[in-house]
Amino acid sequence: MTWSAYNRWPVDFAAYTRHTEDWSNTGIPSGTVSFDRPYALFTHPVNKITNSGGSGEFLPWEFPLSFWLEQHGYDVSYISNIDTHSDRDGLLRAKGFISVGHDEYWTQDMFDNVRNARDEGVSLAFLCGNSALCKVPLLHSTDGRPNRAIRREGWFLPVADGQQVPPSVLNEEGFEPNMGPDGALLLGARHPIGAGVGGLGQGVGDWTCTAPLHWLYANTGMNAGDSIEGLVGWEFHGEPLLDIPGIKIVAEGPAFKQNGQVNGTYTATVYDGPRDNIVFNAASIWWVNGLSSPPGHVHPSYWGATLGGPDERLQQIAHNLFECMIGPTLPPGC
């Protein structure tokens, strides 16, 4: 869904396009985008692929994880956002659910189904940033086929808790706001409130250990304050929901703009699910780029920061994480 929202094909028809009055008068809501077109011509400044050959954002943000998982023999399957939306019981067939890269656009059913999976004992790994932020419906195509178009109608933000999103943001698409629950209730942290207003939630930085005795860091040799350089970007999760029982901040630090100005604090978190499962939030779109460098892969670069490539410490963290998710051999303390 996120690929579709940023997709401008054939000319400039992304969810972010400011359409003319004439376009609105056609009866098609401004900002509605369809899956019935190639993935190409992306809008955001990091993935500057003018023609992605139909791969969407898979190659820059998701392929490094797939490459690494299969390289190490993990038993994985692949699903789309539509599967997550429509197949609630299907999520229960695995021990873990992974959201990776740039996974910004969610339906309410996606949120509810993943939350149900967590409550039924499925572990969750959000190896991503800017995720579960924009709330969308899945709409029929013009010829009646289901689940073929989306439009942004609201946000997974805690507006009911007194942390109000500016009305101009809520209503910029021209729809009555259709808000979801706070995304941090699922992830453990959220994209910082004010997204889209001054670019809050965007920045680059080092992923810095804050809990070296946590099982996540077993056999990494990392101490408090040690960092994996350039792993945070270009969007991140912050503002952890600290009243989740047992939640632990495992990495934290500043994210910087191009001019060196701090533009927020990212927070990676872990908390326990209700059935001996876990929920991990890596807090960065770039996180999996530290796992592998597949043939032809180009590591991300933005605002003066460039990720250096695979890091053995992060690879060990990932092994610890996945062993804790799938068992039965658990790292110490998990």
N, C-alpha and C positions, 0 to 999 in steps of 0.2 A: 504493500500500500504506500509506503514511503517512496519507493522508486516511482510510482505512478504520480504521486503528488508533486514531485520535483521534475517530472518529465515534461519538456516543452514541445514535444513532437506534435504536429509537423512544423510549426513555426514558433508560436509562443503560447501554448495552451496548458501551462502548469497551474496547479492550485494557487500559485503565488502571483499569477498574471493579473494585472489590473485591467479588466475588460472594459470595452467602451459601452456606452448606453445602447448602441445598436445591437451589440452581442447579447446584452441582458434581455432585450426585447424579443429575442428569438424564443423565449420560454425556457431556455436552459439556464439553470442557476449559475451565476458567476462563481468560478472556482470549482465546478464539478469536472472531474477528470475520469477517463475511461481506461479500462484494461485492454480495449480493442484497438491497440496501436503498438508500435515498437517502442522499446525503452531506448530513448536517445535524447540528446540535447538537454542535459541537466542544467539546473539553474544555480546551484550553490557553488561557492568559489573553490572548494577543495577538490571535488571530483570533476575536473575540467575535461571530461570526455565529451566531445561533440557528437560522436556516434559510437555508442557502446556495443554495437553489434548484437543487440538484444539481451545483453547480460545484466542490464540495470546497474546496481551498485554491488553486484556479487563479487566481481574481481578485486576491487580495492579493499572492501571491508569484511567480506565473509570467506573468500577463498583461502586466506592463510589459515583459518581455523579448520576448514574441511580437509585441507592438505595435511595438516599436522595430526588431526584425529585419525585419519585413515593411515597415515604413516606409522602411527603407533598402535594400530590394530584395535582401536575402540569400535564397538558395535553401535553404529549410529544410523539414523534414518533422517529424512529431510521432509519438512512440511512447509507450506506457505501460510501467510496470514489468513487466507480464506479457510484453510484446513483448521487453523486454530480457532477461527470464528465459528465454524459450522460443525466440528466434530469433537464435542465435549468429551465423550467417552474415549475417543481415540488417543487423547493426551495421556490416559491412564495406562497405556500399554508399555510405557517406558519408565525407567527409574529417574530420568532427569529430562528437563526441558531447558533448551538453550535459546536465548535471544541474543543476536550478535550484530555488531556494527551500528548501523543507523536505522533504528526500528521505532520511528517517531509516531506513526499513525496507527491507532488501535480503535476497534469497535468496542462497545460496551460488552458484547458477547465474548470477545477475545479476553478482555480483562476478567470477566466472571469465570470463564472456562479455565484460565490459567490459575486463578485464585482457588477454584475448586480442585484443580490438580494438586496444588500445594497442600490444601487441607486434607486430601486423600493420601498424602505421603510422597508425592513426586517432588524431588528436589528441583530447584530453579537456579539457573546461572544466567545473569544478565551481563554478558560480556560486551557492553555497549554503553552508549551515552545518548541523551536526548530522547529516551525511550518512554513509551506509554505517556506521551504528552498531549498530542492532538486527538480529539475524539471525533470519529467519523461514523456515518451510517454506510452500509453496503447497499447500493441501489441497483435496480434492474436496468438493463440496457434498453434502448428505445424499442427493440423488438421483443422485449419481455423476458430475456434471459436473466436469471438472478445473479447477484453478486458481481456486477461488472463495472460499477462506478462508485466513486467516493466524493465527498465534499467535507471540508472541515466545518464542524458546527459547534465545537466546544473544546474543553480542555480537561485533562485529568489533574486538576489542581485544587487545593483546599480552600476554595473561596468561602465555604461555610464556616471556616475557623477564624475569620477576621483578617486573613491575608488576601486582600482583594486584588484581583487582576483588573487593570484599568478597563473601563467600559469600552474604550476605543478598540482595545484588543479583542474583547469578547464579541463585538459586533462588526468587525471589519469585513466579514464575509456577507453581511446583510441578512443573516438568519437570526432567529431567536436563539440565544445561547442554550446549548444542550450540554450541560456540564456532567462530567463523570466524577467518581470518587477520587480522592487524593492518590496519585500514582505511588507515593511513598508507602502506602499501606501494603502494596505488593512488593515493590522493589527494595524497600528499606530507605531509599532516598529518592529525591525527585529532581527533574530538571529545574533549576532555580526559577522562582516565580519572577515574572517580568520578561520571560522569553519573548523575543520579538521587539522589545522596547529597549533600544540601546545595545542589543546583542548580549544581554546577560545570559550566562550559561554557555558562552563561547570563550575558548581560550586554550592555551597550550602550556605544558609544564612537565615536570618529572613526577613519576608515581612513587611516593615516599612511604616507606614502612613505618607504621605507628604501633604495631603489636607483634614484636618479633617472637614472642612465646606462643602465639596463636598457631594452631595446627596447620594453617594455610602456609606458613613459612618454614615448615619442617624441612630440614636438609637443604635449605637455600643458602645458609650462612649469612642471611641478612640481619642486621641490627637496626634498632630504632634510629631513624634518620637516614638510613641508606635508601638510595633512589635508583629506579630504572629510568634512565634519561629519555625524555621526549615521548613517553608513553601516553600522556594525557593530551587529548585533542580530538577534533577541533571543538567538539561540544562534550559536556560532562554532566554528571549527576552531583548534586550537592544537597544541602539542607536535609540531613538524615532525620528520620522519624525516631527520636531517641526514646519514646515511650513504648516502642516494641520491646517486649520482654527479652532480655538477653542480647540485644543487638550490640554488635561490636564494630567500631571503626577500625579497619585494618590498614588503610592507607589514606592519607589526607595531605593537602597542600594547596598552595595558590596556583591559579591559572592566569596566564598573562596575555594581554593584548600585544599587538605588534610593537607598540611604543614602550613596552616594558611595564605598563600599568597593570596592576592586579585587577582582574575582572571577575573575581569570585573565588570560592574555595570548593574544590572537588572532595568528595568523601566516598571511599569504597567501604562497603559494609558487609557483614555476615550476620544472619540471625537464624535461629532454629525454627523449623516448621513444627507442626503438632504431632507428627508421627515419625520421629527420628530422622527427619529430612532437614535440609538446609536451603537457605536462599542467599545467594552471593550476588553482589552488585559491584562490578569492576569500575564503573563510573567514567568510562572513556570509550568513545567510538573507536579509537586506535588500538585498544588493548590487545586484540588478537594479532596485530601486526608485529608484536614482539615474540610471537611463537614460531613463525616460519616465514620464509621468503621463497614462495613457489617460483618456478621458471617464468621469467618475464615480468615478475611482480615489481612494482615501483612503490616504495614506501612513501607514506604521506608527508607533505611539507606544507606548513601554513604559518603565517605570522612569524616568520623567522625561525621556526622550530622544525627540525627534521628528525624522525625516528631513525636510529642507527641500524636497526635490523633485529634479528632474533637474539634473545637474551636467555642464557641458561638458567638464571634464577627464576625468570617468569615461566619458563617451561616446567621447572620443578613445581612452582606454585600451581600451574594448571594440572599437573599429575596429581598433586595433593587434593585439589578441588574435585577432580573427577573420581578419584578413588573414594573420597568421602561421599560422593553422590551415589555411586553404584555399589560400593562394598564388594565382597564382605571383608576384604583387607583394608582396614581404616588407618589413616595416619595417626600418630600419637595425639590424643586429646580430642579427636573427632567423635 
